[in-house]
Amino acid sequence: MALTSAIKGVIPIAPTPFHPDGRIDETSLDRMSEFFLGAGIDGLTILGQLGEAPKLDHAEAVGITKRVIGRMNVPVLVGVSAPGFAAMRSLAREVMELGAAGVMIGPPNTLRTDDQVVAYYRNAAEAIGPDVPFVIQDYPLTFSVVMTPAVIRRIVTENPSCVMLKHEDWPGLDKITALRGFEQDGSMRHIAILTGNGGLFLDFEMERGADGANTGYAFPEMLVDVVRLSRAGMRDAAHDLFDAHLPYLRYEQQQGPLGLAVRKYVFQKRGIFASDAQRKPAASLSAQARAEVDYLLSRIARIDPRARVAP
């Protein structure tokens, strides 16, 4: 199931479940895999920023990959971003041997010029091998690396193994329009564009030409339905469903460990995770923050019953 530029739909970014003492919770990992499949996803991404990948050692990353792929019947993408190309190559080659569909690569925050960004992806593609499909992760809010549409076009043009963009620029609607414009005028081949940022702009991103969502919102069922309704031309229905989730989605999208704490808390309330623990360094929710999340979930449930969770 090698990743190609034809991929569409919803490919959630999976968090990594931990026990309170920091050990990987394999039982919750299995339950999460089954949950995502039941939500109607089109693929799954593991070991991304949301998956706390920098807190895992190599053996743990490989172990998680093997366990998840063994339970999935959809393409699995694996984050392999690393400070050096040797570590990136090692992880990329191992996960592909385990059956991964492709890998996701985010840029280091040391890149400053367009030429540096383009050269980095050229070197990364060379390191992992031309037979490994890869995803550009464009997330300037976290990586502090700005990629213009022209830079992305250069990366795509230079690297045939680049098949997808994870678009997380903010604001970024016009970037999607510009990239699709390059395809229309023939100056860039087609690549899949799936969007992140917790789905915060998914309703309009679909209308700008995105192929779906590649993000970690705690209710992937909503993302699946919004993408489906948008594709079917049911604009009002897509926006109505999205709007019902927007207050909680906004709360969940707080940057850094706090936003992850919200998401893991909801996964726990949904019965997917046994614990909302993060591996240290970590953030935890105050009692007041938990009450705010509970209130927001109750409001979603008035319109979308799938948001009902145990008290």
C-alpha positions in Angstrom: 0.0 0.0 0.0 2.6 2.5 -1.1 1.5 6.1 -0.7 0.8 7.9 -4.0 -0.4 11.4 -4.9 -3.9 9.9 -5.4 -4.5 9.6 -1.7 -7.7 11.4 -0.5 -9.8 11.5 2.6 -8.9 11.6 6.3 -5.6 10.3 7.6 -5.6 11.1 11.4 -2.4 11.9 13.3 -2.4 9.4 16.1 -1.3 10.3 19.7 0.8 7.8 21.5 -0.8 6.4 24.7 1.4 6.1 27.8 0.9 4.7 31.3 1.3 7.3 34.1 4.8 6.0 34.7 5.8 6.8 31.1 5.7 3.3 29.6 4.0 2.8 26.2 0.4 1.5 26.8 0.2 -1.2 24.1 -3.4 -2.2 25.1 -4.6 1.4 24.5 -2.5 1.5 21.3 -4.4 -1.5 20.0 -7.8 0.0 21.1 -6.9 3.2 19.3 -6.1 1.4 16.1 -9.5 -0.3 16.1 -11.2 3.0 17.0 -9.7 4.8 14.0 -10.7 2.0 11.6 -14.2 2.2 13.0 -14.3 5.9 12.3 -14.0 5.3 8.5 -10.5 6.7 8.0 -8.5 6.4 4.8 -5.1 6.0 6.4 -3.2 6.8 9.7 -0.1 8.7 10.6 2.0 7.7 13.6 5.1 9.2 15.3 4.3 12.7 14.4 4.5 15.8 16.7 1.2 14.8 18.2 2.6 11.3 18.8 5.4 12.7 21.0 7.9 11.2 18.6 10.9 13.1 20.0 10.3 11.4 23.3 10.6 7.9 21.9 13.8 6.0 21.3 14.4 4.1 18.1 13.4 0.7 19.3 10.1 2.2 20.7 9.3 3.9 17.4 9.9 0.7 15.5 7.8 -1.3 18.0 4.9 1.1 17.8 5.0 1.0 14.0 5.1 -2.8 13.9 2.1 -3.1 16.3 -0.1 -0.5 14.5 0.6 -1.7 11.0 -0.2 -5.2 12.1 -3.8 -4.1 12.9 -4.4 -1.8 10.0 -6.0 -2.4 6.6 -5.3 1.2 5.4 -2.0 3.0 4.5 0.1 3.9 7.6 2.4 6.9 7.3 5.3 7.2 9.8 7.0 10.4 11.0 10.7 10.1 10.6 11.9 13.7 11.2 15.3 13.6 12.9 18.2 16.0 13.6 20.4 14.0 11.3 19.9 12.1 8.1 21.5 8.9 9.4 18.8 8.5 12.1 16.1 9.5 9.5 17.4 6.9 7.0 17.6 4.1 9.6 14.0 4.6 10.9 12.6 5.2 7.4 14.1 2.0 6.0 13.0 -0.1 9.0 9.4 1.1 8.9 9.1 0.6 5.2 10.3 -2.9 5.6 7.5 -3.4 8.2 4.9 -2.3 5.7 4.6 1.5 6.1 3.1 3.3 3.1 5.4 6.3 3.3 7.1 8.7 5.7 6.5 12.3 6.8 9.4 14.7 7.1 9.3 18.0 8.8 12.2 20.6 8.4 14.6 21.5 11.2 14.2 25.0 12.6 17.7 26.0 11.5 16.6 26.5 7.9 16.3 30.2 6.9 16.4 30.6 3.1 14.5 29.1 0.3 17.6 27.4 -1.1 18.3 25.8 2.3 14.8 24.4 2.5 14.9 23.0 -1.0 18.4 21.5 -0.4 17.2 19.9 2.9 14.5 18.0 1.2 16.8 17.0 -1.7 19.2 15.6 0.9 16.5 13.9 2.9 15.0 12.2 -0.2 18.5 11.0 -1.1 19.1 9.7 2.4 15.9 7.6 2.7 16.1 6.4 -0.9 14.1 7.2 -4.0 11.8 4.3 -3.4 10.4 5.7 -0.2 7.3 8.0 -0.8 7.5 11.0 1.5 5.2 13.8 2.8 6.4 17.4 3.2 5.2 18.7 6.6 4.7 22.4 6.2 4.1 23.6 9.8 5.7 27.0 10.3 3.9 27.7 13.6 6.0 24.9 15.2 9.0 24.5 13.0 9.6 28.3 12.3 10.3 27.4 8.7 8.4 29.3 6.0 7.8 27.5 2.7 6.2 29.6 -0.1 4.2 27.9 -2.8 7.2 28.4 -5.1 9.5 26.6 -2.7 7.1 23.7 -2.4 6.9 23.6 -6.2 10.7 23.3 -6.3 10.8 20.5 -3.8 8.1 18.6 -5.7 9.8 19.1 -9.0 13.2 17.9 -7.8 11.9 14.9 -5.9 9.7 12.4 -7.7 9.2 10.5 -4.4 7.4 13.5 -2.9 3.7 12.6 -3.2 1.9 14.7 -0.6 1.9 17.9 1.3 0.7 18.1 4.9 -0.4 21.7 4.8 -0.4 23.4 8.2 0.4 27.0 7.3 -1.8 29.6 9.1 -3.2 31.5 7.3 -2.9 29.2 4.4 -6.0 29.1 2.3 -4.4 31.2 -0.5 -1.4 28.8 -0.5 -3.6 25.9 -1.4 -5.1 28.0 -4.2 -1.6 28.9 -5.5 -0.5 25.3 -5.5 -3.5 24.1 -7.3 -3.0 26.9 -9.7 0.5 25.6 -10.5 -1.0 22.2 -11.3 -3.6 23.9 -13.6 -0.9 25.8 -15.5 1.3 22.8 -15.8 4.2 24.1 -13.8 3.9 21.5 -11.1 2.7 17.9 -11.1 -0.2 16.9 -9.0 0.4 16.0 -5.3 -2.1 15.2 -2.6 -2.7 18.1 -0.2 -4.1 17.1 3.2 -4.4 19.7 5.9 -3.5 19.9 9.6 -4.0 22.4 12.4 -6.5 20.2 14.1 -8.9 20.7 11.2 -9.4 24.3 12.2 -9.9 25.5 8.6 -11.0 22.2 7.0 -14.4 23.5 5.8 -12.8 26.1 3.6 -9.6 24.2 2.9 -11.7 21.5 1.1 -13.3 24.3 -1.0 -9.9 25.6 -1.9 -8.8 22.2 -3.3 -7.5 20.2 -0.4 -7.9 16.4 -0.7 -8.7 15.8 3.0 -7.4 16.1 6.5 -4.2 14.9 8.0 -4.7 16.0 11.6 -5.3 14.7 15.1 -8.7 16.0 16.1 -10.3 13.9 18.8 -13.5 13.2 16.7 -12.2 11.9 13.4 -15.7 10.9 12.5 -16.5 14.6 12.1 -13.5 15.1 9.8 -14.6 12.1 7.7 -18.1 13.5 7.3 -17.0 17.0 6.5 -14.7 15.7 3.8 -17.5 13.4 2.4 -20.1 16.2 2.4 -17.7 18.7 0.8 -16.9 16.3 -2.0 -20.6 15.7 -2.5 -21.2 19.4 -2.9 -23.3 19.6 0.2 -21.7 22.8 1.4 -24.2 23.9 4.0 -24.4 20.4 5.6 -20.5 20.3 5.8 -20.4 23.7 7.4 -23.2 23.0 9.8 -21.5 19.9 11.1 -18.1 21.6 11.3 -19.6 24.6 13.1 -21.1 22.4 15.8 -17.6 21.1 16.6 -15.8 24.4 16.2 -15.9 25.7 19.8 -14.3 22.5 21.2 -12.0 22.2 18.1 -10.6 25.7 18.8 -10.0 24.8 22.5 -8.2 21.6 21.5 -6.0 23.5 19.1 -4.1 25.4 21.8 -0.4 25.0 20.8 2.1 22.7 22.5 1.6 20.2 25.3 -1.6 21.8 26.5 -3.5 21.1 23.3 -2.2 17.5 23.4 -3.4 17.2 27.0 -6.9 18.2 25.9 -6.9 15.7 23.2 -5.6 12.8 25.4 -8.2 13.7 28.0 -11.0 13.3 25.5 -9.5 10.1 24.2 -9.6 8.8 27.8 -13.2 10.0 28.2 -14.1 8.2 25.0 -12.7 5.0 26.4 -9.8 4.8 23.9 -7.0 5.5 26.3 -6.7 4.2 29.8 -4.8 7.3 30.8 -4.3 10.8 29.5 -0.6 10.7 30.5 2.0 12.4 28.3 5.7 11.3 28.5 7.7 14.0 30.3 8.3 16.8 29.8 4.5 17.1 29.8 1.5 19.3 30.6 -1.6 18.4 32.5 -5.0 19.9 32.6 -6.3 21.8 35.7 -9.6 20.9 37.2 -11.1 24.0 35.6 -9.7 23.2 32.2 -11.3 19.7 32.4 -14.6 21.2 33.3 -14.4 23.6 30.4 -13.7 20.6 28.0 -16.6 18.7 29.5 -18.9 21.7 28.9 -17.8 22.0 25.3 -18.4 18.3 24.7 -21.9 18.6 26.1 -22.6 21.4 23.6 -21.4 19.3 20.6 -23.5 16.4 21.7 -26.7 18.4 21.3 -26.1 18.3 17.6 -23.7 15.3 17.1 -24.5 12.4 19.4 -21.2 10.8 18.8 -19.7 13.4 21.1 -21.5 12.0 24.1 -19.0 10.7 26.6 -19.1 9.3 30.1 -19.3 11.8 32.9 
